[in-house]
Amino acid sequence: MSHGTCLRVRGGGRLSLGEKRWRRKQAREQFARKEGYVMKPPVRKNKREEKYFSSLKSISSAASNIAEKIPVLEQKVKKHDDLNTAGNKMRETASMRLKSLEEMEAQARELLKKVQQEKGAAMRQRHGSKKNRKKLQRKQARIDHPTNWRSLM
């Protein structure tokens, strides 16, 4: 039987949790008395006061941490500012270069377009589009066909 004590003994049923705790405490105290320990009575503090002090402590510690970090952060900020100014200068020069490159690219595109237009015009002057060529060939074939010879005579 694992229910506290033997069931044959009077009142040997299952114990409630509070009762278990109480019995444990009694046993502990008895053992301490027997061994000659001095049991300190539990010190009950005012919970609200304790909370207040702990929160104060945590706030003050946080404040001190922040105060310690401030100069480091200031240095970091300064470094960032320096980096930013350098970065901005670099960015400006890069953007200028990019603009000039874009302008050059646009000019190149225009030139290419002109060249292609001229090339296309030259090609068209020589022999038109494929469709047109085929059309002309068919027309010529109709003219050259023997059935048309009579009309030509």
Order of alpha helices (4+ residues) and beta strands (2+ residues): alpha-alpha-alpha-alpha
